[in-house]
Protein backbone atom coordinates (compact mmCIF):
# COMPACT_ATOMS: atom_id res chain seq x y z
CA UNK A 1 0.00 0.00 0.00
CA UNK A 2 1.26 3.47 -0.91
CA UNK A 3 2.33 5.59 2.05
CA UNK A 4 -0.07 8.54 2.38
CA UNK A 5 1.16 12.06 3.16
CA UNK A 6 0.32 13.50 6.55
CA UNK A 7 -2.57 15.59 5.26
CA UNK A 8 -4.39 12.47 3.97
CA UNK A 9 -5.34 9.89 6.57
CA UNK A 10 -6.68 6.40 5.83
CA UNK A 11 -9.79 5.82 7.95
CA UNK A 12 -11.29 2.64 6.48
CA UNK A 13 -10.15 -0.37 4.45
CA UNK A 14 -12.20 -3.44 3.55
CA UNK A 15 -13.15 -5.89 0.83
CA UNK A 16 -16.76 -5.62 -0.34
CA UNK A 17 -18.45 -8.83 -1.50
CA UNK A 18 -21.88 -9.49 -3.05
CA UNK A 19 -24.74 -9.93 -0.59
CA UNK A 20 -25.39 -13.37 -2.07
CA UNK A 21 -22.81 -15.99 -2.89
CA UNK A 22 -22.24 -16.42 -6.63
CA UNK A 23 -23.56 -19.84 -7.78
CA UNK A 24 -21.01 -22.45 -8.83
CA UNK A 25 -22.35 -22.50 -12.39
CA UNK A 26 -21.35 -18.83 -12.75
CA UNK A 27 -17.91 -19.18 -11.20
CA UNK A 28 -15.88 -18.92 -14.44
CA UNK A 29 -16.43 -16.18 -17.02
CA UNK A 30 -14.17 -16.07 -20.09
CA UNK A 31 -12.85 -12.76 -21.35
CA UNK A 32 -13.73 -11.87 -24.92
CA UNK A 33 -11.03 -11.35 -27.55
CA UNK A 34 -11.68 -7.62 -27.20
CA UNK A 35 -10.92 -7.87 -23.48
CA UNK A 36 -7.81 -9.98 -23.97
CA UNK A 37 -6.07 -7.42 -26.19
CA UNK A 38 -6.36 -4.74 -23.52
CA UNK A 39 -3.50 -4.02 -21.16
CA UNK A 40 -3.82 -4.70 -17.46
CA UNK A 41 -4.20 -1.06 -16.49
CA UNK A 42 -6.87 0.72 -14.50
CA UNK A 43 -9.40 3.19 -15.88
CA UNK A 44 -9.36 6.12 -13.42
CA UNK A 45 -12.46 8.21 -12.72
CA UNK A 46 -12.78 10.89 -10.06
CA UNK A 47 -16.06 12.54 -9.06
CA UNK A 48 -16.30 15.60 -6.81
CA UNK A 49 -19.39 16.01 -4.62
CA UNK A 50 -19.89 19.43 -3.05
CA UNK A 51 -21.72 19.23 0.29
CA UNK A 52 -23.58 22.49 -0.18
CA UNK A 53 -26.15 21.69 2.54
CA UNK A 54 -23.39 20.88 5.06
CA UNK A 55 -25.05 17.58 5.91
CA UNK A 56 -23.36 15.54 8.66
CA UNK A 57 -24.24 12.27 6.90
CA UNK A 58 -23.22 13.34 3.39
CA UNK A 59 -22.33 10.40 1.10
CA UNK A 60 -23.12 8.04 3.98
CA UNK A 61 -20.78 5.05 4.28
CA UNK A 62 -23.70 2.83 5.22
CA UNK A 63 -25.71 3.83 2.13
CA UNK A 64 -22.72 3.43 -0.18
CA UNK A 65 -21.73 0.00 1.16
CA UNK A 66 -25.23 -1.47 1.50
CA UNK A 67 -26.06 -0.54 -2.08
CA UNK A 68 -22.67 -1.71 -3.33
CA UNK A 69 -23.08 -5.16 -1.80
CA UNK A 70 -26.53 -5.45 -3.36
CA UNK A 71 -25.57 -4.30 -6.83
CA UNK A 72 -22.62 -6.71 -6.87
CA UNK A 73 -25.12 -9.58 -6.96
CA UNK A 74 -25.88 -8.59 -10.56
CA UNK A 75 -22.34 -7.43 -11.36
CA UNK A 76 -20.75 -10.42 -9.63
CA UNK A 77 -17.71 -10.78 -11.97
CA UNK A 78 -16.35 -7.47 -10.64
CA UNK A 79 -15.84 -9.08 -7.23
CA UNK A 80 -13.73 -11.82 -8.84
CA UNK A 81 -10.11 -12.15 -9.92
CA UNK A 82 -8.30 -12.81 -13.20
CA UNK A 83 -7.07 -16.36 -13.75
CA UNK A 84 -4.47 -17.35 -16.34
CA UNK A 85 -5.81 -20.16 -18.55
CA UNK A 86 -2.87 -20.29 -21.00
CA UNK A 87 -2.18 -19.18 -24.59
CA UNK A 88 -2.28 -15.53 -23.61
CA UNK A 89 -5.83 -15.76 -22.29
CA UNK A 90 -7.45 -15.21 -18.93
CA UNK A 91 -10.85 -15.89 -17.41
CA UNK A 92 -12.56 -14.13 -14.54
CA UNK A 93 -12.75 -16.40 -11.54
CA UNK A 94 -16.01 -15.14 -10.00
CA UNK A 95 -14.96 -16.20 -6.50
CA UNK A 96 -16.45 -13.25 -4.58
CA UNK A 97 -13.06 -12.12 -3.32
CA UNK A 98 -14.50 -8.63 -3.33
CA UNK A 99 -13.72 -5.16 -4.59
CA UNK A 100 -11.42 -2.89 -2.62
CA UNK A 101 -13.10 -0.08 -0.68
CA UNK A 102 -11.24 2.63 1.23
CA UNK A 103 -12.05 5.91 2.91
CA UNK A 104 -9.66 8.74 3.71
CA UNK A 105 -9.80 12.09 5.43
CA UNK A 106 -8.20 14.94 3.49
CA UNK A 107 -7.11 17.79 5.78
CA UNK A 108 -8.39 20.58 3.55
CA UNK A 109 -11.69 22.03 2.33
CA UNK A 110 -12.99 20.74 -0.98
CA UNK A 111 -14.24 24.25 -1.74
CA UNK A 112 -10.61 25.42 -1.88
CA UNK A 113 -9.96 23.12 -4.83
CA UNK A 114 -13.34 23.82 -6.40
CA UNK A 115 -12.39 27.48 -6.84
CA UNK A 116 -9.37 26.41 -8.89
CA UNK A 117 -11.27 23.93 -11.06
CA UNK A 118 -10.11 20.73 -9.32
CA UNK A 119 -6.82 20.78 -11.21
CA UNK A 120 -4.61 17.68 -10.91
CA UNK A 121 -1.43 19.55 -10.01
CA UNK A 122 -3.24 21.38 -7.22
CA UNK A 123 -4.51 18.20 -5.57
CA UNK A 124 -3.01 14.85 -4.64
CA UNK A 125 -4.89 13.02 -7.37
CA UNK A 126 -2.76 9.90 -7.10
CA UNK A 127 -3.57 9.63 -3.37
CA UNK A 128 -7.32 9.74 -4.09
CA UNK A 129 -7.25 6.23 -5.55
CA UNK A 130 -6.62 3.04 -3.58
CA UNK A 131 -4.61 1.35 -6.36
CA UNK A 132 -2.63 2.53 -9.38
CA UNK A 133 -1.02 -0.45 -11.08
CA UNK A 134 -2.19 -4.01 -11.62
CA UNK A 135 0.64 -6.21 -10.37
CA UNK A 136 -0.68 -9.70 -9.60
CA UNK A 137 -3.68 -12.01 -9.91
CA UNK A 138 -4.60 -11.08 -6.32
CA UNK A 139 -5.31 -7.48 -7.33
CA UNK A 140 -8.94 -6.35 -7.54
CA UNK A 141 -10.84 -5.69 -10.75
CA UNK A 142 -12.46 -2.63 -9.15
CA UNK A 143 -11.15 -0.38 -6.39
CA UNK A 144 -13.03 2.52 -4.78
CA UNK A 145 -11.88 5.27 -2.47
CA UNK A 146 -14.12 7.83 -0.76
CA UNK A 147 -12.05 10.90 0.13
CA UNK A 148 -13.74 13.11 2.72
CA UNK A 149 -12.78 16.78 3.15
CA UNK A 150 -13.01 19.04 6.20
CA UNK A 151 -16.03 20.93 4.84
CA UNK A 152 -17.94 17.67 4.20
CA UNK A 153 -17.24 17.47 0.49
CA UNK A 154 -16.26 14.16 -1.10
CA UNK A 155 -14.06 13.03 -3.95
CA UNK A 156 -15.06 9.55 -5.13
CA UNK A 157 -12.15 7.78 -6.82
CA UNK A 158 -12.89 4.70 -8.92
CA UNK A 159 -10.38 2.41 -10.61
CA UNK A 160 -11.75 -0.29 -12.94
CA UNK A 161 -9.44 -2.70 -14.74
CA UNK A 162 -9.57 -2.03 -18.47
CA UNK A 163 -9.05 -5.74 -19.08
CA UNK A 164 -12.66 -6.38 -18.04
CA UNK A 165 -14.54 -3.19 -18.89
CA UNK A 166 -14.54 -0.14 -21.13
CA UNK A 167 -15.86 3.27 -20.09
CA UNK A 168 -19.39 2.37 -21.23
CA UNK A 169 -19.40 -0.69 -18.94
CA UNK A 170 -17.91 1.32 -16.09
CA UNK A 171 -20.77 3.79 -16.44
CA UNK A 172 -23.33 0.95 -16.47
CA UNK A 173 -21.98 -0.35 -13.16
CA UNK A 174 -21.66 3.04 -11.47
CA UNK A 175 -25.14 4.06 -12.64
CA UNK A 176 -26.57 0.84 -11.18
CA UNK A 177 -24.77 1.45 -7.88
CA UNK A 178 -26.07 5.02 -7.65
CA UNK A 179 -29.64 4.01 -8.48
CA UNK A 180 -29.58 1.16 -5.96
CA UNK A 181 -28.44 3.66 -3.32
CA UNK A 182 -31.60 5.67 -4.09
CA UNK A 183 -33.85 2.58 -4.16
CA UNK A 184 -34.47 2.82 -7.92
CA UNK A 185 -34.46 0.02 -10.53
CA UNK A 186 -31.31 -0.20 -12.64
CA UNK A 187 -30.06 -1.85 -15.81
CA UNK A 188 -28.14 -5.07 -15.20
CA UNK A 189 -24.95 -5.95 -17.00
CA UNK A 190 -25.07 -8.70 -19.62
CA UNK A 191 -21.98 -10.91 -19.74
CA UNK A 192 -22.90 -13.02 -22.79
CA UNK A 193 -19.76 -13.01 -24.96
CA UNK A 194 -21.73 -14.43 -27.89
CA UNK A 195 -23.37 -11.01 -28.29
CA UNK A 196 -20.23 -9.63 -29.94
CA UNK A 197 -19.16 -12.78 -31.81
CA UNK A 198 -18.76 -12.23 -35.58
CA UNK A 199 -21.36 -13.91 -37.82
CA UNK A 200 -20.21 -17.17 -39.50
CA UNK A 201 -20.14 -15.52 -42.93
CA UNK A 202 -17.82 -12.67 -41.84
CA UNK A 203 -15.03 -11.96 -44.31
CA UNK A 204 -11.77 -10.26 -43.41
CA UNK A 205 -11.59 -7.06 -45.41
CA UNK A 206 -8.52 -5.13 -46.55
CA UNK A 207 -9.61 -2.29 -44.26
CA UNK A 208 -9.61 -4.68 -41.29
CA UNK A 209 -6.11 -5.91 -42.12
CA UNK A 210 -4.81 -2.33 -42.36
CA UNK A 211 -6.52 -1.44 -39.09
CA UNK A 212 -5.13 -4.50 -37.35
CA UNK A 213 -1.56 -3.85 -38.50
CA UNK A 214 -1.77 -0.25 -37.36
CA UNK A 215 -3.34 -0.96 -33.98
CA UNK A 216 -1.58 -4.10 -32.76
CA UNK A 217 1.89 -5.44 -32.15
CA UNK A 218 3.61 -8.57 -30.86
CA UNK A 219 4.98 -8.47 -27.31
CA UNK A 220 7.06 -10.89 -25.26
CA UNK A 221 4.80 -11.04 -22.23
CA UNK A 222 1.09 -11.03 -21.53
CA UNK A 223 1.66 -8.38 -18.84
CA UNK A 224 2.04 -4.71 -19.65
CA UNK A 225 4.97 -3.29 -17.74
CA UNK A 226 5.86 0.37 -17.52
CA UNK A 227 9.56 1.11 -18.02
CA UNK A 228 10.66 3.83 -15.64
CA UNK A 229 13.96 5.16 -14.43
CA UNK A 230 14.76 3.20 -11.23
CA UNK A 231 16.17 6.37 -9.67
CA UNK A 232 12.90 8.18 -10.24
CA UNK A 233 10.26 8.19 -7.51
CA UNK A 234 6.89 6.70 -8.46
CA UNK A 235 5.05 9.95 -9.12
CA UNK A 236 7.96 12.20 -10.06
CA UNK A 237 8.37 12.94 -13.75
CA UNK A 238 11.49 15.06 -13.60
CA UNK A 239 14.48 12.70 -13.48
CA UNK A 240 16.98 12.90 -16.38
CA UNK A 241 16.15 9.42 -17.63
CA UNK A 242 12.46 9.38 -16.80
CA UNK A 243 9.47 10.67 -18.76
CA UNK A 244 9.22 14.37 -19.55
CA UNK A 245 7.65 16.50 -16.83
CA UNK A 246 3.93 16.60 -17.53
CA UNK A 247 1.29 19.22 -16.91
CA UNK A 248 -2.50 19.08 -16.99
CA UNK A 249 -4.87 21.69 -18.28
CA UNK A 250 -8.67 21.81 -18.12
CA UNK A 251 -10.58 23.66 -20.82
CA UNK A 252 -14.17 24.69 -20.21
CA UNK A 253 -16.37 25.04 -23.28
CA UNK A 254 -19.78 26.68 -23.20
CA UNK A 255 -22.47 26.98 -25.84
CA UNK A 256 -21.34 30.34 -27.27
CA UNK A 257 -17.74 29.21 -27.83
CA UNK A 258 -18.83 25.85 -29.26
CA UNK A 259 -21.23 27.65 -31.59
CA UNK A 260 -18.43 29.88 -32.93
CA UNK A 261 -16.18 26.87 -33.39
CA UNK A 262 -18.91 25.01 -35.29
CA UNK A 263 -19.60 28.04 -37.50
CA UNK A 264 -15.91 28.37 -38.37
CA UNK A 265 -15.83 24.67 -39.27
CA UNK A 266 -18.19 25.33 -42.20
CA UNK A 267 -17.36 26.90 -45.54
CA UNK A 268 -19.85 29.13 -47.33
CA UNK A 269 -20.30 26.40 -49.94
CA UNK A 270 -21.11 23.82 -47.27
CA UNK A 271 -23.69 26.09 -45.66
CA UNK A 272 -25.28 26.86 -49.05
CA UNK A 273 -25.56 23.12 -49.79
CA UNK A 274 -26.76 22.29 -46.26
CA UNK A 275 -23.69 20.16 -45.48
CA UNK A 276 -23.24 20.33 -41.74
CA UNK A 277 -20.61 19.39 -39.20
CA UNK A 278 -21.49 18.30 -35.69
CA UNK A 279 -20.30 20.29 -32.69
CA UNK A 280 -18.11 17.35 -31.69
CA UNK A 281 -16.47 17.15 -35.14
CA UNK A 282 -15.62 20.85 -35.01
CA UNK A 283 -14.31 20.63 -31.44
CA UNK A 284 -12.07 17.64 -32.15
CA UNK A 285 -10.76 19.23 -35.33
CA UNK A 286 -9.91 22.43 -33.49
CA UNK A 287 -8.21 20.58 -30.63
CA UNK A 288 -6.15 18.48 -33.04
CA UNK A 289 -4.92 21.62 -34.83
CA UNK A 290 -3.93 23.24 -31.54
CA UNK A 291 -2.14 20.10 -30.37
CA UNK A 292 -0.20 19.82 -33.63
CA UNK A 293 0.91 23.46 -33.27
CA UNK A 294 1.95 22.84 -29.67
CA UNK A 295 4.22 19.89 -30.44
CA UNK A 296 7.88 20.62 -31.17
CA UNK A 297 8.00 18.58 -34.37
CA UNK A 298 9.11 19.10 -37.96
CA UNK A 299 6.41 20.47 -40.25
CA UNK A 300 6.00 17.22 -42.17
CA UNK A 301 5.77 14.92 -39.11
CA UNK A 302 2.27 13.65 -38.43
CA UNK A 303 0.53 13.78 -35.06
CA UNK A 304 -2.08 11.07 -34.69
CA UNK A 305 -5.27 11.55 -32.67
CA UNK A 306 -6.82 8.22 -31.60
CA UNK A 307 -10.48 8.29 -30.57
CA UNK A 308 -12.31 5.28 -29.18
CA UNK A 309 -15.76 4.57 -30.65
CA UNK A 310 -18.38 2.49 -28.85
CA UNK A 311 -19.12 -0.56 -31.00
CA UNK A 312 -22.54 -0.98 -29.37
CA UNK A 313 -23.84 1.95 -31.39
CA UNK A 314 -23.44 -0.16 -34.54
CA UNK A 315 -25.48 -3.13 -33.26
CA UNK A 316 -28.85 -1.64 -32.47
CA UNK A 317 -30.69 -4.65 -33.94
CA UNK A 318 -29.94 -6.53 -30.70
CA UNK A 319 -31.52 -4.85 -27.65
CA UNK A 320 -29.22 -6.75 -25.26
CA UNK A 321 -26.12 -5.08 -26.69
CA UNK A 322 -26.86 -1.85 -24.81
CA UNK A 323 -26.17 -3.72 -21.57
CA UNK A 324 -23.20 -5.79 -22.74
CA UNK A 325 -20.49 -5.64 -20.10
CA UNK A 326 -16.92 -5.81 -21.33
CA UNK A 327 -14.75 -4.15 -23.96
CA UNK A 328 -16.43 -3.30 -27.23
CA UNK A 329 -14.60 -0.19 -28.42
CA UNK A 330 -12.67 0.37 -31.63
CA UNK A 331 -10.16 3.12 -32.29
CA UNK A 332 -10.42 5.63 -35.13
CA UNK A 333 -7.31 7.63 -36.04
CA UNK A 334 -6.95 11.11 -37.56
CA UNK A 335 -3.48 12.30 -38.57
CA UNK A 336 -2.32 15.84 -39.32
CA UNK A 337 0.99 17.69 -39.50
CA UNK A 338 1.99 21.32 -39.06
CA UNK A 339 2.22 21.91 -42.82
CA UNK A 340 -1.42 20.87 -43.21
CA UNK A 341 -2.56 22.92 -40.23
CA UNK A 342 -0.87 26.08 -41.51
CA UNK A 343 -2.10 25.70 -45.08
CA UNK A 344 -5.74 24.70 -44.46
CA UNK A 345 -8.68 26.13 -42.48
CA UNK A 346 -10.43 24.58 -39.50
CA UNK A 347 -13.07 23.05 -41.74
CA UNK A 348 -10.51 20.62 -43.21
CA UNK A 349 -9.66 19.21 -39.80
CA UNK A 350 -13.32 18.94 -38.84
CA UNK A 351 -14.07 17.11 -42.09
CA UNK A 352 -11.21 14.67 -41.44
CA UNK A 353 -12.70 13.88 -38.04
CA UNK A 354 -16.19 13.53 -39.48
CA UNK A 355 -14.97 11.18 -42.21
CA UNK A 356 -13.17 8.87 -39.81
CA UNK A 357 -15.85 8.73 -37.13
CA UNK A 358 -18.74 8.60 -39.59
CA UNK A 359 -17.30 5.89 -41.84
CA UNK A 360 -17.11 3.19 -39.18
CA UNK A 361 -19.16 0.15 -40.18
CA UNK A 362 -20.09 -2.91 -38.16
CA UNK A 363 -18.40 -5.07 -40.81
CA UNK A 364 -15.00 -3.67 -39.76
CA UNK A 365 -15.58 -4.57 -36.12
CA UNK A 366 -16.66 -8.09 -37.04
CA UNK A 367 -13.65 -8.46 -39.35
CA UNK A 368 -11.30 -7.48 -36.52
CA UNK A 369 -13.03 -10.05 -34.30
CA UNK A 370 -12.40 -12.75 -36.90
CA UNK A 371 -8.71 -11.80 -37.12
CA UNK A 372 -8.49 -12.23 -33.34
CA UNK A 373 -9.99 -15.71 -33.47
CA UNK A 374 -7.60 -16.90 -36.20
CA UNK A 375 -4.70 -17.08 -33.76
CA UNK A 376 -5.06 -19.07 -30.55
CA UNK A 377 -2.16 -17.33 -28.82
CA UNK A 378 -3.70 -13.97 -27.97
CA UNK A 379 -0.40 -12.49 -26.79
CA UNK A 380 0.29 -11.38 -30.38
CA UNK A 381 -2.66 -9.03 -30.39
CA UNK A 382 -1.83 -6.41 -27.77
CA UNK A 383 -2.71 -2.85 -28.69
CA UNK A 384 0.23 -0.70 -29.75
CA UNK A 385 -0.96 2.75 -28.66
CA UNK A 386 1.92 4.79 -27.23
CA UNK A 387 0.60 7.52 -24.92
CA UNK A 388 4.17 8.54 -24.03
CA UNK A 389 4.88 9.73 -27.59
CA UNK A 390 4.70 13.33 -28.81
CA UNK A 391 3.48 11.89 -32.12
CA UNK A 392 0.28 10.46 -30.69
CA UNK A 393 -2.80 11.63 -28.78
CA UNK A 394 -5.24 9.25 -27.14
CA UNK A 395 -8.76 10.55 -26.56
CA UNK A 396 -11.24 9.14 -24.07
CA UNK A 397 -14.63 10.61 -24.96
CA UNK A 398 -17.00 9.99 -22.10
CA UNK A 399 -19.08 13.10 -22.70
CA UNK A 400 -21.99 10.98 -23.96
CA UNK A 401 -22.04 8.86 -20.80
CA UNK A 402 -24.11 10.15 -17.85
CA UNK A 403 -21.35 10.15 -15.25
CA UNK A 404 -22.54 13.59 -14.18
CA UNK A 405 -25.85 12.01 -13.08
CA UNK A 406 -24.25 9.70 -10.50
CA UNK A 407 -26.49 10.63 -7.59
CA UNK A 408 -26.22 8.31 -4.57
CA UNK A 409 -29.03 10.18 -2.86
CA UNK A 410 -26.91 13.19 -1.94
CA UNK A 411 -26.92 15.14 -5.19
CA UNK A 412 -25.04 14.91 -8.46
CA UNK A 413 -21.28 15.38 -8.71
CA UNK A 414 -20.06 18.91 -9.24
CA UNK A 415 -17.37 17.80 -11.71
CA UNK A 416 -15.69 14.67 -13.05
CA UNK A 417 -12.00 14.31 -13.74
CA UNK A 418 -9.53 11.62 -14.76
CA UNK A 419 -5.99 10.79 -13.70
CA UNK A 420 -3.10 9.41 -15.72
CA UNK A 421 -1.17 7.03 -13.46
CA UNK A 422 2.17 7.22 -15.29
CA UNK A 423 3.53 8.71 -18.49
CA UNK A 424 0.57 9.85 -20.50
CA UNK A 425 2.26 12.49 -22.67
CA UNK A 426 -0.70 13.11 -24.91
CA UNK A 427 -3.82 11.92 -23.08
CA UNK A 428 -7.13 13.75 -23.32
CA UNK A 429 -10.51 13.12 -21.70
CA UNK A 430 -13.74 14.83 -22.74
CA UNK A 431 -16.38 15.11 -20.01
CA UNK A 432 -19.96 16.29 -20.23
CA UNK A 433 -21.10 18.75 -17.58
CA UNK A 434 -24.45 18.74 -15.84
CA UNK A 435 -24.83 22.34 -14.74
CA UNK A 436 -28.43 23.45 -14.33
CA UNK A 437 -28.69 25.59 -17.43
CA UNK A 438 -29.34 25.10 -21.13
CA UNK A 439 -25.76 25.64 -22.28
CA UNK A 440 -24.16 22.67 -24.00
CA UNK A 441 -20.90 22.31 -22.11
CA UNK A 442 -17.79 20.16 -22.08
CA UNK A 443 -14.70 19.95 -19.92
CA UNK A 444 -11.56 18.86 -21.77
CA UNK A 445 -8.80 17.54 -19.53
CA UNK A 446 -5.49 17.34 -21.40
CA UNK A 447 -2.11 16.10 -20.21
CA UNK A 448 1.09 16.74 -22.17
CA UNK A 449 4.68 17.67 -21.49
CA UNK A 450 4.98 21.08 -19.85
CA UNK A 451 6.54 22.86 -22.86
CA UNK A 452 3.78 21.67 -25.19
CA UNK A 453 1.09 22.68 -22.70
CA UNK A 454 2.56 26.19 -22.50
CA UNK A 455 2.24 26.57 -26.27
CA UNK A 456 -1.18 24.91 -26.29
CA UNK A 457 -2.87 27.28 -23.84
CA UNK A 458 -1.53 30.26 -25.82
CA UNK A 459 -2.90 28.88 -29.11
CA UNK A 460 -5.19 31.44 -30.79
CA UNK A 461 -7.99 28.93 -31.43
CA UNK A 462 -7.94 27.68 -27.84
CA UNK A 463 -8.09 31.30 -26.67
CA UNK A 464 -10.94 32.04 -29.08
CA UNK A 465 -13.30 29.16 -28.39
CA UNK A 466 -12.77 28.07 -24.77
CA UNK A 467 -14.70 29.88 -22.06
CA UNK A 468 -12.05 29.28 -19.38
CA UNK A 469 -8.59 27.73 -19.25
CA UNK A 470 -7.52 26.23 -15.93
CA UNK A 471 -3.80 25.52 -15.58
HELIX and SHEET records of a PDB file:
HELIX    1   1 UNK A   24  UNK A   26  5                                   3    
HELIX    2   2 UNK A   33  UNK A   36  1                                   4    
HELIX    3   3 UNK A   61  UNK A   74  1                                  14    
HELIX    4   4 UNK A   76  UNK A   79  5                                   4    
HELIX    5   5 UNK A  110  UNK A  114  1                                   5    
HELIX    6   6 UNK A  120  UNK A  122  5                                   3    
HELIX    7   7 UNK A  125  UNK A  128  5                                   4    
HELIX    8   8 UNK A  167  UNK A  181  1                                  15    
HELIX    9   9 UNK A  193  UNK A  196  5                                   4    
HELIX   10  10 UNK A  206  UNK A  215  1                                  10    
HELIX   11  11 UNK A  255  UNK A  264  1                                  10    
HELIX   12  12 UNK A  268  UNK A  272  1                                   5    
HELIX   13  13 UNK A  279  UNK A  294  1                                  16    
HELIX   14  14 UNK A  311  UNK A  314  5                                   4    
HELIX   15  15 UNK A  319  UNK A  323  5                                   5    
HELIX   16  16 UNK A  338  UNK A  343  1                                   6    
HELIX   17  17 UNK A  346  UNK A  358  1                                  13    
HELIX   18  18 UNK A  362  UNK A  373  1                                  12    
HELIX   19  19 UNK A  378  UNK A  381  5                                   4    
HELIX   20  20 UNK A  403  UNK A  405  5                                   3    
HELIX   21  21 UNK A  450  UNK A  457  1                                   8    
HELIX   22  22 UNK A  460  UNK A  465  1                                   6    
SHEET    1   A 6 UNK A   8  UNK A  16  0                                        
SHEET    2   A 6 UNK A  99  UNK A 106 -1                                        
SHEET    3   A 6 UNK A 142  UNK A 149  1                                        
SHEET    4   A 6 UNK A 154  UNK A 161 -1                                        
SHEET    5   A 6 UNK A  42  UNK A  49 -1                                        
SHEET    6   A 6 UNK A 415  UNK A 417 -1                                        
SHEET    1   B 3 UNK A  28  UNK A  30  0                                        
SHEET    2   B 3 UNK A  89  UNK A  93 -1                                        
SHEET    3   B 3 UNK A  81  UNK A  86 -1                                        
SHEET    1   C 7 UNK A 329  UNK A 336  0                                        
SHEET    2   C 7 UNK A 303  UNK A 310 -1                                        
SHEET    3   C 7 UNK A 392  UNK A 397  1                                        
SHEET    4   C 7 UNK A 427  UNK A 432  1                                        
SHEET    5   C 7 UNK A 442  UNK A 449 -1                                        
SHEET    6   C 7 UNK A 246  UNK A 253 -1                                        
SHEET    7   C 7 UNK A 468  UNK A 470 -1                                        
END                                                                             
